[in-house]
Amino acid sequence: MKYTIGIIGGTGREGSGLAYRWALAGHKIIIGSRNEEKALTAVEALLPRFADMEVEISGMTNEQAVENCDIAVLTVPFSAHASTLHSLKDQLQGKLLIDVCVPLVPPKVSKVQMPEEGSAALQAKSILGPGVQVVDAFQTISFEHLLSGEEIDCDVLVAGGDKESRQIVIGLSEDMGLKAWDAGVIENTVVVEGLTSILIGLNLKYKVPSAGIRITGIE
């Protein structure tokens, strides 16, 4: 199934990477930003990657992106996480929200530092209420992998929301050529998000750009 996906704060590297992969898979993409001009600039920067392919990518404000999408994706820095959700609370009601944010607290970004609610996804749920299915995903996939255009040798853990919403996100992962796993209820997002800090630490220690994870032992 093809969706219209609105990427909130989609002008950053992670948002652009997700937009690129999903557009390649045939989804309609809306890149959102607080500033519409910045969103349009991000679209123009992405289009040359598609050569002669026909893709549907547009740029709008975050509010317009959410209003016009089937599925919303949040890729803002964690410092803007709560304020962005508060500003879009009404538009997000009835939507599936994929929260890609990680509660990184500079300068110690390789240290797991969860917010009072327990995770970014739990914070999102506390702000948005029961009318929004909040699902965590893609925290362990680096923008370098997403924008490379090559096969990604990493797995994705999908947690939060209900079973149906997790299956939709697993399908979107598979559209990008990724293997995704149902990691269960939203309380489990503390583990999913915490892995990012661990991977950053591994990148620094072993001088690599984009460490990832694999789930083994399951046929």
Backbone as a ProteinNet text record, in pm:
[ID]
protein_1_A
[PRIMARY]
MKYTIGIIGGTGREGSGLAYRWALAGHKIIIGSRNEEKALTAVEALLPRFADMEVEISGMTNEQAVENCDIAVLTVPFSAHASTLHSLKDQLQGKLLIDVCVPLVPPKVSKVQMPEEGSAALQAKSILGPGVQVVDAFQTISFEHLLSGEEIDCDVLVAGGDKESRQIVIGLSEDMGLKAWDAGVIENTVVVEGLTSILIGLNLKYKVPSAGIRITGIE
[TERTIARY]
83.7	0	87	47.8	123.3	56.1	138.7	90.3	143	74.3	129	192.5	323.4	400.2	448.4	409	453.2	565	680.4	797.4	815	783.4	790.4	937.2	982.7	1124.9	1208.1	1153.4	1216.1	1332.4	1374.8	1485.1	1621.5	1625.5	1752.6	1797.3	1912.5	1970.6	1888.7	1841.4	1761.7	1629	1563.1	1436.7	1453.5	1559.4	1585.4	1616.2	1687.7	1719.3	1595.3	1506.2	1381	1295.9	1289.8	1214.3	1267.2	1396.9	1460.8	1422.2	1434.8	1406.6	1259.6	1170.8	1027.7	981.9	1039.5	1005.6	1049.5	1167.5	1213.9	1115.3	1050.5	956.1	817.7	798.7	672.6	573.3	613.6	524.4	528.9	420.7	415	469.6	566.2	637.5	609.7	582.9	574.2	682.4	777.5	879.4	827.4	820.8	770.4	880.2	855.3	947.8	868	923.6	858.7	855.4	952.8	964.2	941.4	835	802.4	915.3	980.9	1090.5	1202.9	1230.8	1334.3	1293.9	1165.5	1116.2	1130.7	1098.4	1110.7	1256	1346.7	1489.8	1536.5	1485.4	1521.3	1471.2	1352.3	1298.7	1390.1	1429.7	1516.6	1650.5	1699.5	1826.8	1814.7	1696.2	1675.9	1650.4	1582.6	1535.1	1645.1	1766.4	1869.6	1907.6	1879.2	1913.5	1829.7	1717.9	1625.4	1644.8	1741.3	1770.5	1641	1606.1	1488.2	1362.7	1370.7	1254	1147.8	1021.5	912.1	875.6	896.7	863.5	775.5	702.6	615.2	670.4	737.5	790.7	755.6	697.3	661.7	709.3	715.2	756.1	646.3	621.4	516.3	560.1	477.3	499.2	467.8	516.2	487.2	337.2	264	119.5	52.4	90.1	31.5	70.5	194.8	241.2	158.2	130.3	50.8	-93.4	-150	-288.5	-309.5	-208.6	-223.1	-165.9	-117.7	-53.7	-143.3	-110.9	-171.1	-94.5	38	127	225.1	241.2	336.1	462	575.4	705.1	775.8	819.9	882.8	1033.5	1108.5	1254.5	1326.9	1260.4	1325.4	1425.1	1523.1	1610.7	1527.7	1577.5	1498.3	1471.7	1559.8	1538.4	1410.4	1364.5	1241.7	1125.2	1144.6	1047.1	913.6	916.4	792.3	721.5	796.6	733	669.9	735.2	678.6	548.7	547.7	427.3	312.5	341.7	237.2	176.5	261.7	213	130.7	150.7	82.1	-19.9	-48.7	-135.2	-269.8	-333.5	-466	-459.2	-359.2	-347.6	-314.2	-246.9	-202.9	-311.3	-420.7	-524.6	-577.8	-586.7	-633.3	-526.5	-403.5	-293.5	-206.7	-129.2	-17	107.1	176.2	298.5	416.9	512.2	637.7	737.2	776.9	869.9	1010.9	1094.5	1232.5	1329.5	1277	1362	1428.9	1546	1620.6	1656.8	1636	1666.8	1816.6	1887.6	2030.2	2048.8	2141.7	2168.8	2316.5	2349.5	2489.5	2547.3	2678.4	2775	2789.1	2724.2	2743.8	2641.6	2652.6	2553	2570.4	2681.8	2700.6	2652.6	2592.6	2536.2	2384.9	2321.6	2175.8	2118	2033.9	1975.4	1828.1	1742.8	1600.9	1528.8	1423.1	1344.8	1262	1199.3	1118.9	1011.4	954.7	847.1	897.8	1026.8	1084.7	1147.3	1092.6	1147.1	1082.5	1136.7	1076	935	916.6	785.1	683.6	724.5	634.3	602.4	699.7	672.7	570.4	589.3	495.1	354.1	342.8	211.7	147.4	226.5	171	120.2	182.1	140.2	19.3	20.5	-80.2	-206.2	-195.8	-312.9	-348.6	-462	-498.1	-540.1	-562.5	-607.9	-499.7	-374.8	-262.2	-188.4	-164.4	-80.8	65.2	143	283.3	370.7	450.3	536.5	680.5	771.7	915.3	975.2	1062.4	1134.5	1248.2	1344.7	1454.2	1561.7	1556.7	1660.8	1798.3	1802.9	1930.8	1980.4	1912.9	1953.6	2010	2135.7	2199.6	2159.5	2168.2	2136.3	2234.9	2359.8	2457.1	2405.9	2349	2292.1	2173.7	2085.7	1964.2	1994.7	2091	2121.5	2220.8	2274.7	2375.8	2316.3	2188.8	2126.5	2160.5	2244.3	2286.3	2203.7	2214.2	2145.8	2194.4	2101.1	2134.3	2144.4	2262	2288.2	2259.4	2136.3	2094.3	1948.9	1909.9	1771	1707.2	1573.5	1495.4	1407.9	1403	1311.5	1194.4	1073.3	951.7	872.3	853.5	784.8	683.2	578.6	476.2	350.8	252.4	127.6	57.5	-32.5	-95.9	-35	-79.4	-20.6	-37.2	-154.3	-180.1	-85.2	-65.8	22.5	167.3	207.7	344.6	363	261.6	272.1	283.5	215.3	227.4	371.5	431.3	568.7	667.3	640.6	725.5	718.8	600.1	586.3	662.6	659.8	735.8	885.9	928.1	1069.8	1108.8	1023	1050.3	1051.8	972.5	975.2	1112.7	1188.5	1323.7	1429.5	1383.8	1477.3	1532.8	1469.7	1516.1	1438.8	1503.8	1436.2	1391.1	1261.3	1207.3	1143.1	1148.8	1098.2	999.5	892.7	794.9	853.4	889.4	953.1	854.9	723.8	625.4	575.6	529.4	454.6	543.2	477	547.6	646.9	623.2	718.9	855	858.3	984.7	1068.6	1011.9	1087.1	1208.8	1211.5	1329.6	1453	1436.6	1548.4	1581.9	1478.5	1499.8	1575.5	1531.3	1594.8	1733.5	1748.8	1878.7	1988.5	1950	2050.6	2126.2	2061.7	2128	2253.3	2243.9	2361.7	2471.9	2433.5	2533	2600.8	2522.8	2580.7	2671.5	2633.5	2720.7	2853.1	2846	2968.5	3055.4	2993.5	3069.3	3133.3	3059.6	3115.6	3241.9	3234.9	3349.3	3465.6	3435.1	3541.2	3613.5	3536.7	3595.7	3614.4	3588	3614.2	3543.4	3411.2	3326.6	3211.9	3149.1	3045.8	2906.1	2876.4	2734.6	2716.1	2746.8	2721.9	2571.4	2532	2390.3	2369.6	2248.7	2216.7	2160.6	2173.5	2109.1	2046.3	1926.4	1862.1	1893.7	1946	1984.7	1905.1	1910.7	1849.3	1703.4	1646	1506.8	1505.1	1439.7	1428.6	1325.4
-119.9	0	124.7	224.3	348.7	454.6	530.3	630.9	769.3	870.6	1005.5	1025.4	1045.7	1052	1194.9	1253.8	1387.9	1382.3	1436.8	1429.6	1563.8	1566.1	1687.3	1715.8	1835.7	1864.3	1784.7	1764.9	1676.7	1735.7	1857.4	1920.6	1874.7	1805.5	1754.5	1630	1578.2	1465.3	1337.1	1309.5	1188.1	1197.5	1312.4	1330.1	1319.7	1379.8	1373.1	1230.6	1156.9	1017.7	930.7	946.7	871.5	910.9	1041.1	1087.9	1024.7	1020.2	963.3	816.5	738.7	595.1	567.9	640.5	616	666.1	774.4	820.6	718.4	659.1	553.5	437.1	411.5	299.5	335.5	460.5	499.2	569.2	602.5	677.4	826.4	895.6	1040.5	1106.4	1195.6	1252.6	1401.7	1445.3	1587.9	1619.1	1702.5	1746.1	1870.5	1862.7	1973.1	2049	2175.8	2260.5	2375	2436.8	2556.8	2666.5	2661.3	2760.5	2691	2727.1	2659.5	2672.4	2784.4	2803.5	2704.4	2678.4	2580.6	2440.2	2409.9	2279.8	2266.3	2371.6	2368.4	2355	2418	2405.5	2261.6	2196.2	2056.1	1966.1	1994.2	1917.4	1932.8	2055	2080.1	2008.9	1998.1	1929.4	1779.2	1723.8	1579.4	1535.5	1616.5	1575	1523	1582.4	1529.4	1384.7	1334.4	1195.5	1093.9	1138.2	1045	1034.1	1109.5	1104.5	1121	1022.1	1032.7	971.3	929.7	871.1	977.5	937.1	1025.9	998.7	1097.7	1084.6	1202.5	1181.8	1286.5	1336.1	1450.3	1511.1	1658.9	1705.2	1846.8	1900.6	2031.5	2096.9	2187.1	2180.4	2259.6	2296.3	2373.9	2394	2262.8	2250	2129.5	2108.2	2215.8	2204.5	2151.9	2205.8	2160.9	2016.5	1980.9	1844.2	1743.5	1774.1	1683	1677.7	1791.2	1795.6	1716	1709.3	1646.4	1505.9	1449.7	1318.1	1208.7	1085	967.1	929.1	938.7	900.1	1014	1052.9	1158.3	1096.7	1158.7	1111.9	1230.1	1212.1	1321.5	1301.6	1397.6	1384.3	1507.4	1583.6	1702.6	1663.1	1749.5	1723.3	1712.5	1637.9	1616.7	1747.7	1843.6	1972.4	2041.2	2005.6	2063.4	1965.1	1848.8	1740	1780.7	1820.5	1850.6	1971.8	2077.2	2199.2	2174.6	2095.6	2064.4	1985.8	1888	1807	1890.3	1977.8	2064.7	2151.3	2201.3	2290.3	2216.4	2085	2006.3	1908.5	1922.1	1824.6	1808.1	1916.4	1907.8	1841.8	1879.4	1823.2	1674.1	1627	1487.8	1391	1442	1352.5	1261.9	1132.4	1033.1	981.5	1031.1	990.9	882.4	817.5	735.4	823.3	834.6	913.3	819.9	824.1	750.7	847.8	818.7	906.1	851.5	928.4	887.5	958	1042.4	1121.7	1034.8	1077.1	1012.6	1120.2	1093.9	1195.5	1208.9	1258.4	1284.8	1418.4	1421	1542.8	1577.5	1666.3	1704.3	1765.6	1749.7	1688.5	1536.9	1477.3	1335.1	1251.4	1255.2	1187.8	1036.2	985.5	840.3	783.4	867.6	825.8	826.1	716.4	707.6	800.9	896.1	994.6	1013.8	935.7	938.4	1051.2	1105.4	1209.8	1152.6	1240.1	1200.5	1099.6	1111.8	1020.4	879.5	863.2	732	717.4	784.5	782.1	895.5	923.8	1025.4	983.9	855.9	808.2	819.9	788.1	801.5	948.3	1036.1	1179.1	1222.4	1173.8	1206.7	1159.5	1039	984.5	1066.2	1111.4	1190.1	1325.3	1379.9	1509.2	1493	1391.1	1378	1306.4	1219.5	1149.7	1026.1	962.9	833.5	841.3	962.6	975.5	959.4	937.1	922.5	792.8	713.6	594.5	636.8	627.6	668.5	543.6	534.6	419.1	465.6	402.6	429.2	344.4	402.9	325.4	408.2	339.5	397.1	468.7	455.8	519.6	456.7	334	264.1	266.8	344.7	355	494.6	503.2	633.5	699.1	830.7	903	867.9	831	791.1	670.5	573.1	456.4	496	578.8	614.2	687.2	777.8	859.3	793.3	677.6	613.5	556.9	519.8	455.1	308.2	259.4	119.3	36.1	-97	-185.8	-158.6	-156.6	-124.5	-252.8	-278.6	-402	-382	-343.6	-319.8	-362.3	-393.7	-423.2	-304	-305.9	-199.8	-262	-198.8	-237.6	-139.8	-194.1	-113.2	-137.9	-32.6	-47.5	64.5	34.5	133.8	113.3	200.5	190.1	57.9	20.4	-110.5	-202.2	-327.3	-423.6	-379.6	-324.2	-281.5	-170.3	-71.6	40.2	-6.4	-100.1	-152.2	-226.6	-299.1	-370.7	-274.1	-160.8	-60.7	-9.9	17.7	68.7	-38.5	-162.7	-272.2	-279.1	-260.5	-258.5	-143.5	-26.5	87.5	61.6	-11.8	-49.5	-142.7	-240.1	-336	-267.7	-161.3	-85	-24.9	-0.6	53.4	-56.6	-182	-293.1	-333.3	-286.6	-317	-433.6	-509.2	-610.4	-545.2	-550.4	-487.7	-592.1	-565.6	-658.4	-586.9	-658	-605.2	-615.5	-499.8	-496.3	-469.1	-470.7	-468	-330.2	-322.1	-206.9	-83.7	31	158.4	168.7	95.1	97	43.8	-38.4	-95.2	5.2	122	221.2	274.8	258.6	300.5	225.6	99.4	18.4	58.2	73.4	108.4	240.2	340.5	472.7	472	396.1	390.7	331.6	246.1	185	288.7	401.4	503	555.5	586.5	635	530.6	404.1	296.8	287.4	298.2	293.2	413.2	530.2	647	621.8	563.8	530.2	432.7	333.9	237.9	306.1	396.9	472.4	546.8	610.5	687.9	597.2	489.1	400	329.8	284.3	204.6	284.1	416.3	506.7	461.5	435.8	400.7	500.8	521.2	624.5	580.7	450.8	413.7	269	240.7	107.5	82	-45.1	-82	-206.5	-262.9	-384.3	-490.2	-616.2	-729.2	-818	-868.5	-966.9	-1104.5	-1192.7	-1326.1	-1433.9	-1555.5	-1669.5	-1692.3	-1611.8	-1626.7	-1655.2	-1764	-1798.5	-1709.3
0	0	0	-75.9	-82.3	4.4	76.3	169.1	131.9	184.3	186.2	322.8	323.7	447.9	469.8	581.3	617.2	718.9	683.3	771.2	841.5	969.8	1050.7	1082	1047.7	1062.7	964	845.3	746.7	670.9	704.5	632.2	683	795.7	848	774.1	812.5	739.2	755.9	875.9	896.8	822	832.4	761.5	611.1	559	415.7	371.5	455.5	423.6	417.2	513.2	511.4	390.7	362.7	246.1	118.2	104.5	-14.4	-32	75.7	66.4	36.7	102.9	80.8	-55.2	-103.2	-237.7	-341.9	-323.4	-412.8	-417.9	-302.6	-293.3	-345.4	-388.7	-450	-360.5	-238.1	-149.9	-184.5	-155.3	-172.7	-46.7	-61.4	52.6	64.3	186.8	218.4	321.2	285.1	379.7	450.9	583.3	662.4	733.4	758.5	832.9	895	997.6	1051.3	945.5	854.5	747.2	613.2	542.3	416	314.2	309.6	213.8	239.6	367.1	401.1	355.8	368.1	321.8	171.2	97.6	-48.1	-91.1	-17.1	-46.6	-27.1	78.1	102.7	-9.2	-60.9	-173.4	-295.2	-325.2	-440.3	-426.2	-303.6	-280.9	-302.3	-276.6	-290.4	-434.2	-511.5	-643.5	-736.8	-738.8	-829.4	-801.4	-682.6	-648.6	-726.2	-782.5	-845.5	-996.6	-1050.4	-1194.6	-1274.2	-1355.9	-1442.1	-1380.9	-1255	-1189.1	-1161.7	-1170.5	-1132.5	-987.5	-902.1	-760.7	-719.5	-610.9	-559.6	-426.5	-428	-306.5	-308.1	-199.6	-188.4	-54.2	-43.3	79.7	132.7	262	325.4	467	535.1	678.3	750.1	873.2	950.3	966	993.6	1012	885.6	770.3	643.9	612.9	644.5	619.3	697.6	824.7	907.3	858.9	825.8	780	651.7	566.4	434.3	425.1	534.4	527.4	584.1	547	609.5	735.7	725.6	834.9	858.6	984.7	1020.3	1080.1	1050.3	1099.9	1164.7	1289.2	1363	1368.4	1309.3	1302.4	1356.1	1443.3	1498.8	1607	1639.8	1754.6	1881.4	1979.5	2099.5	2174.6	2160.8	2227.4	2178.9	2058.7	2003.5	2005.8	2064.9	2060.9	2124.7	2249.9	2321.5	2262.6	2234.1	2182.3	2045.7	1961.8	1830	1844.1	1933.6	1953.3	2009.9	2102.9	2157.7	2046.5	1956.9	1851.3	1746.1	1733.1	1629.9	1688.2	1815.9	1884.5	1814.8	1778.7	1716.9	1579.2	1499.5	1363.8	1365.3	1471	1476.5	1524.3	1576.7	1627.1	1516.7	1548.5	1452.9	1359.1	1374	1285.3	1350.4	1267.8	1313.7	1309.7	1423.9	1432.1	1454.2	1361.3	1378.8	1440.8	1564	1636.2	1618.6	1549.7	1523.1	1617.9	1704.9	1794.2	1900.6	1940.3	2048.5	2150.4	2279.1	2380.3	2406.6	2306.4	2322.2	2394.1	2489.1	2565.2	2548.1	2452.3	2432.1	2559.8	2583.1	2491.1	2507.5	2608	2634.9	2557.9	2424.8	2342.3	2339.4	2388.1	2394.8	2528.7	2612.7	2741	2729.8	2769	2764.6	2870.6	2827	2918	2882.4	2945.7	2913.9	2987.9	2925.6	2992.3	3106	3179.4	3295.6	3259.9	3139.8	3098.1	3070.2	3047.5	3022.5	2886.1	2786.2	2650.7	2572.4	2454.6	2368.4	2327.4	2295.3	2253.7	2366.4	2487.9	2602.4	2629	2606.4	2618.7	2513.6	2390.4	2283.7	2318.8	2370.3	2406.6	2517.1	2613.9	2723.6	2675.3	2570.9	2515.4	2423.9	2340.5	2234.5	2278.7	2379.7	2429.2	2348.2	2381	2321.2	2175.4	2122.3	1984.4	1879.7	1922.9	1829.6	1860.7	1758.5	1773.3	1756.5	1864.3	1861.3	1852.9	1746.8	1723.2	1707.5	1779.2	1767.3	1655.8	1575.9	1473.8	1416.4	1356.2	1276.7	1359.5	1492.2	1573.5	1553.3	1505.5	1487.3	1343.2	1257.3	1117.3	1092.9	1055.4	1038.9	907	904.7	781.1	670.2	707.4	605.2	526.5	598.7	531.6	444.2	497.8	425.7	296.1	299.2	182.4	86.9	126	41.4	-86.8	-81.4	-196.7	-207.8	-118.2	-120.7	-22.4	-34.3	59.3	201.1	296.6	435.3	515.2	570.1	643.5	792.6	824.6	962.2	978.4	1103	1134.8	1204.5	1209.6	1273.2	1381.5	1498.1	1603.9	1604.2	1603.1	1597.5	1725.2	1805.8	1933.9	1952.4	2031.3	2061	1979.9	2000.6	1928	1954.1	1862.2	1869.2	1762.9	1759.2	1665.7	1521.2	1489.4	1351.6	1309.5	1395.9	1360.8	1349.7	1436.6	1425.2	1293.6	1249.7	1122.1	1005.2	1012.6	906.5	899.7	1016	1018.9	975.2	1010.5	962.5	809.6	753.8	607.7	544.6	606.7	555.3	563.4	665.1	676	562.6	536.1	428.5	292.3	277.2	152.7	126.3	232.9	220.1	212.6	211.4	205.8	340.8	448.5	583.2	643.1	729.4	808.8	938.8	967.2	1087.2	1177.7	1307.8	1408.5	1499.9	1534.4	1628.9	1769.1	1825.6	1957.2	2070.5	2040.2	2146.2	2185.5	2308.4	2358.8	2376.4	2397.5	2400.4	2516.5	2625	2735.9	2694.2	2590.3	2542.1	2464.2	2434.5	2356.6	2431.9	2563.9	2639.1	2590	2552.9	2502.9	2359.1	2276.7	2136	2124.3	2197.8	2190.3	2253.8	2361.7	2429.3	2343.5	2248.3	2160.6	2078.6	2047.7	1966.1	2033.6	2162	2235	2237	2251.4	2250	2113.8	2007.2	1872.4	1846.5	1895.8	1881.8	1952.3	2071.9	2144	2068.4	2004.1	1923.4	1802.5	1740.4	1627.7	1669.6	1784.7	1833.7	1871.4	1940.6	1988.7	1874.7	1776.6	1668.3	1539.3	1547.9	1435	1307.2	1321.5	1207.7	1201.8	1084.3	1073	1113.5	1108.6	1119.2	1163	1289.4	1343.9	1349	1336.9	1341.5	1421.8	1415.3	1491.4	1397.9	1441.4	1376.1	1482.1	1456.5	1542.1	1483.8	1567.3	1520.8	1594.9	1541.7	1607.9	1572.5	1482.9	1440.9	1291.5	1255.3	1113.1	1046.4
[MASK]
+++++++++++++++++++++++++++++++++++++++++++++++++++++++++++++++++++++++++++++++++++++++++++++++++++++++++++++++++++++++++++++++++++++++++++++++++++++++++++++++++++++++++++++++++++++++++++++++++++++++++++++++++++++++++++

